[in-house]
């Protein structure tokens, strides 16, 4: 995670939020700090590579993103 964030010039939180956007997974980012709220919004001007997405997919403990999306809770 840290290596992907560093390579993208982003924070780990931004990388995870971007992963969710690219996987079309709804996410509600929460913060009470103005700086973090602004930082969380800055995820639409970059994209993660297929390799980075695959690496992050490997961290998924839900049984796989596709499985998690089949059993939507929203």
C-alpha positions in Angstrom: 0.0 0.0 0.0 2.7 2.5 1.0 4.8 1.7 -2.1 1.8 2.3 -4.4 0.9 5.5 -2.6 4.5 6.7 -2.8 4.8 5.8 -6.5 1.6 7.7 -7.3 2.5 10.7 -5.2 -0.6 10.2 -3.1 -1.6 9.2 0.4 -2.6 5.7 1.3 -6.1 7.0 1.9 -6.3 8.5 -1.5 -5.1 5.3 -3.1 -7.7 3.2 -1.3 -10.5 5.7 -2.2 -9.3 5.6 -5.8 -9.3 1.8 -5.7 -12.9 1.9 -4.6 -13.9 4.4 -7.4 -12.2 2.2 -10.1 -14.0 -0.9 -8.7 -17.3 1.0 -8.6 -17.6 0.3 -4.9 -19.5 3.0 -2.9 -17.4 4.5 -0.1 -18.1 7.3 2.4 -14.9 8.9 3.5 -15.1 10.5 6.9 -13.0 13.1 8.5 -13.4 16.1 10.8 -10.2 17.7 9.5 -10.6 20.2 6.6 -7.2 19.2 5.2 -8.2 15.5 5.1 -11.6 16.3 3.6 -9.9 18.3 0.8 -7.3 15.5 0.4 -10.0 12.8 0.1 -11.6 14.8 -2.7 -8.4 14.8 -4.8 -8.8 11.3 -6.2 -10.3 12.1 -9.6 -7.2 13.4 -11.3 -5.3 10.1 -11.4 -5.9 6.4 -12.0 -4.2 3.4 -10.6 -2.5 1.1 -13.1 -3.8 -2.5 -13.7 -0.8 -3.8 -11.8 -1.5 -1.6 -8.8 -5.2 -2.6 -8.9 -4.2 -6.2 -8.9 -1.8 -5.7 -6.0 -4.6 -4.0 -4.0 -7.1 -6.7 -5.0 -4.7 -9.2 -3.4 -5.2 -7.4 -0.1 -9.0 -7.8 -0.2 -10.1 -10.2 2.6 -13.8 -10.2 1.6 -13.5 -13.3 -0.6 -12.8 -11.2 -3.6 -14.3 -7.9 -4.8 -16.6 -9.6 -7.3 -18.0 -11.8 -4.5 -18.5 -8.8 -2.3 -20.3 -7.0 -5.1 -22.6 -9.9 -5.6 -23.7 -9.7 -2.0 -24.3 -6.0 -1.9 -25.4 -4.5 1.4 -26.3 -1.2 0.0 
